[in-house]
Amino acid sequence: MDRTPSHPPSSSDGLPQDHRQVLLVRRPSGIPSAADFEVVRRPMPRPGPGEVLVRNAWLSVEPAMRGWVSAVANYSQPVPLGAVMRSFAAGHVVASDDGAWPVGTPVTGLLGWQEYAVVRPEVLRRVEDADLPLSTALGVLGINGVTAHYGLLEVGCPRPGETVVVSTAAGGVGSAVGQIARMQGCRTVGITGGEVKRQLCLKRYGYDAALDYRAASFESDLARELAGGVNVYFDNTAGRISDLVWPHLAVGARIVVCGTAGVASWDPWPQGPRLERHLLVKRARVQGFVIFDHDDHGPVARRDLAAWIRDGRLVYDEDVLEGIEQAPGAIEGLYRGENLGKRLIRVAG
């Protein structure tokens, strides 16, 4: 728990003498909870030669963070105990001796759950879309939007007239997938949790149909909406939802495995339906991807996404928590479905 003042005295250079960080102090079992983290104060870092100091204005909260802190095999090394929680953040350069990265430059990168970060410029991305809010660099123009763009267009390969099904359809990734699929001339079916999010999918994100997986009628509703077959399934959940979608695959279907939020634990490895017959009979393809393997796609995706925002074809929502002290419980709340849109933490000051 953080009991220190939120604005410590400033030093001679105008910067605070210390700043707050969120540390991982316990290895979670399953979904990370607030008890797994601690907010601490540390001396203000100072950049050395070839480094810059960034003041974080926004911190990101990702479903992927569950994997980042897990000791179970993942695509990245687990965050060490006692270390700052790994996180994307967006802010501004506040100290630099590098003329290419002057003070005031808006940037984003893996800067961690902390108020200030000292980094080498090569780990930063300059935020180019100055006419759009800085927070979008972490959501619709960040990992979420780029994931949606690449996963749907490069892995899912939708064609006009096809049916695209999206799980977690109201989330930061899913809401963008549904809208991009609609731009491709596809019929879109969203799966989400609760009536509020179901209506959001229909009225704000433009899905042709939206289903509540918590509803007693979900299985029959799904069978009705998918009677014509599923051409592209953008899977953010795995688990029960995906088990019910798979039997409705059309011949030549493409399954995009983006996330596994519906599986409570991978230790021990859960057992489920055997999918080989679906793949064989439907001549379907299933492919997983991790967006960090496709950095070269980022500029292409952001160019399209920013243009679509400006011309009104792509809308987005942000779920903002106020203050870094909200960070410890933010992931747990994400998995409870509390957020409406991309979950962010606004850093005070």
N, C-alpha and C positions, 0 to 999 in steps of 0.2 A: 504494500500500500504506500502511496506517495503522500506524505504529510508536509512537504516543503512548499514554500510560496511559489506561485506559478511564474513570477517575474523577479528573479534574483538581481542583485545590484550589477550594473554594467561596469566593464573594464574601460581602460583609457581609449580603446579603439571602438567603443560604442557597442561592443558585443557583450552578452551576459558572461558572467564568470563561470557558470556551469549550465548544463542542459539536462533534459530528461531522456532516458532510454527505457525501452521495454525489453527485458531479458527473459529468455526461456530458462526456467529454473527447475522444471520437472518434465520428464519424458511422458507425454500423454499416452493413455491407453484408449485408442479410438479418437473421438473428436476432442480437440484441445479445449480446455476450460480456462476460466479466469485464474484458477489456482495454479495453473502451469506457468504463469508469467509473473513478473514483478517489475514495477516501475521504480527506477532508481535515478539518482542525480550523479552525474559525473562531471569532471572539469571540462570546460569548453575546449574542444580540439582546435589545434592551429595547423594550417596547411604548411607542409614542407616544400622543398623545390619540386616543381612539376606536379603539384597538387592544388586542388581548389576546395574551398569550404562552401557547402551548400546548406542553406536554411530550408528545411522541409516545410511546405505549406499544407500539403495533402499526403496522407498515408493510405495505402491500398489494403483492402481485405479481400483475400482470394480463397475460394474453396480448395485450391491447390496447397494452401498453407498446411492443411491437415497432413498431406504427404511430406511436406518439407520438414516437419518436426518428428515424423515417425521414424522409429528404428527399423521398421520393415523395409525391405528393398524397394527403392523408388528410382526415378530417373535422375535424382540429384542427391548429393550427400546431405544427411540430416543436419539441421542447425545444431551446433554444439550446445550442451548445457552451459549456462552462464554467459552465452553470447547474445548480442542484439538480435531480435527476431528479424529474419529475412523478410523483406517487403519491398515492393516497388513504392516509390514516393516521387512527388513532384514539388519543385520549389525554385529558388533563385540562388545564383552564385553571389556570395557576400564577401568573399576574400579570394584574390587570385593575382598571381604575377604572370599569368599566361594571357597574352594579348588576344588570343583566339577565343578565350572564355572570360570576357570582362565581367566586372561586378554588375549585377542586374540581369544577367542572361537567364532566361527560364529554361529549366532542365528537368529531366526525369531519368530514373535508373533504379537499380537495386540498391537503395540507400538505407533501407532498414527502418524499423519502428523507432525513430529517434528524432529529436528536434533539429539537430545539426549533424552533418556528415562530412568528413574529409575523404576525398577520393581523387583518383587520377582521372583526367578528363576522358580517357578512352572508354570508361565504363558509363559515361553519360550520353544521353541523346538530347540534342537541342530541340526545344519545342518550337516548331515553326509556325503553327497556326495561331498567331497572336490574336486573331479576331474571335477565337473561341475560348471558353473558360479553361484555365489551366488544369482544372480537375479532369477534363476530358482526356488528358494525356495518360490517365490511369484507367480509364474505362473504355468508352466507345472509340477513342483514338489510341488506346493503349492495348494491353494484353487481351482484353475482352473482345474489342472490335476486330483486332487483327486475327485472333483465333477464329471468330465467326466467319470472317472473310475467307481465310485460307481453308478452314475445315470444310465449309460448304462448297466453295467454288473449285478448289483444287482437289479435294478428296471426294466430296459428294457428287460433283459434276452434274448439277441439276439441269434438266431440259424443260422447255416450256410445256405446260400441260401435265407435268408429273406431280405426284403428291409427296410433299416433304413433311415429315413428322419430327417435332422437336420436343425433347424433354427438358425440364426446367425452363419452360418457354418464356417466362417473364423475367428471367435473370439477365445479368449483364451480357452474357454470351447469347443465350437463347433468344432474347428479344431482338438482337441484331440479326441472328440467323433467319428468323421468321420474316423480317422485313426485306432482307436481301433475297431470300427465296421468292418472295412476292414480286420483286423487281425482275426476277428471271422468268416470270410468267407461270409460276408454280401454284398449285393449291397447297395451302399451309394448314397443318393441324398442330396445335400446341397442347402440351401436357404440363400442368402446373398444380400447385397445392392451394386450395381454398377458392371461394367464390370471388373474393376481391381480385386476386391475381388472374382468375379466369376471365373476368370482365375487362381487366387491363389488357390481356392478350387480344381480346376481340375489338375493343373500342379504341385503344391507343396504338397497339402494334399491328393491327390489321389482319390478324389470323382469320382464315375462313371458318375455322372451328377451333374451339378450345375446351379441354376436358379437365376436370378436377380429379386427380388420382385418389383423393381421399373420399370421394363420393361412393355410396353403396352401389350405384349403377355404373361405376367406371368401366368395368369389363364389358358390359353390354353396350355402353356408349362408344367405347373404342371399336368394338366389332362393327357397329353401324357406320362410324365415320371412316373406317378403313376397309370397307367392303370392296372397294375397287383396287385395293392393294397399295403397298407402300413402296415407292421408288427410292426415296432417300430417307434414312432414319439418322438424325443427328442426336447421338446418344450421350447425354450428360450424367446419367444416373446408374446404368446397369441395374441389377437387382430385379425386383418384381415388375416394375414398369416395363423394362426391356423384355422380360420373359413373356409379357402379354402382347408386345408389339411384334416380336419375331414371327409368329405364325401367319401374320398378315403380309409378309413380304411379297412383292411382285417379282416376276421373272426379271433377272438382271438388276436386282436391287443393290444399292450401295449403303453400307452401314458405316457411319463415321463415329468412331469411339473417341470422345473428347473428355469424358469424366466418368467417375464411378461413385457419385455422391450418395446413391441409394444403397450402398453396401456398408453395413455398420462396422465391419472389421475384416481385414484380410489375414488375420492370424488367430486361429487357423484359416487356411484358404477355404472359402465357402464352396459348397457343391450346388449345382443347379441343373437346369435342363441341358440336354445334349443338343448342340446346335448344328452338328455336321449335316444332318438330313435336310434341314432348311437350306443350308448353303448349297448343297448338291442339287436338290430338286429345283430350287429357284435360281440356280446359277448366279448366286449372290456373292458380293465381295464385302468383307469386313476389314476395316483398316483403322488402326489407332495412330495418333500423331501427338507430338508435343511441340508447341509453337516455338519453343526456344531452339529447335533444330532448323528453323526457317527464317532467320533474321533478314535474309534478302527479300522476303515478301513484305516486310513491314512498310517500306516507303510506298509500294504499290497499293497496299491496303489502305493506308492512311490518306493517300491522295483521293481514292474513291470515297472513303467514309466521310471525309471532310466535305467533299463536294455534295454528297447526298444530304448531309446535315444542313448545309447552306441553302440547298434548293427545296428543303422541307420533305424530302422523301424518306429520311431516316430520323427517327426521334429516339430519345434516350431519357432515362431517369436515374437519379442518384439518391442513395440512402445515406445521409450524412450524420455521423456521430461527432459531437463537439468535444474536442480536447483529447490529447494523447492518453489521458487516464482512462478513456473508454476502450482502449485497445485490447486489454487482456481478455475481455469477454466477447470481443467482436466476432471471432470465428465461430464460437459456439452459437451465437445468435443467428449467424448466417445459415448454419445447418438446421436451426429450428424454423427457418423460413420467415424470420422477422422482417427482412429487408424487402423494400419495393424498389428494385433497380440496383445499380452498382453500389456496393457498400464502400464508403470512404470515411476517413477520419480527418476532420479539419483541425490542424494544429493551431492552438491559440497563440496570439501575439502579433 
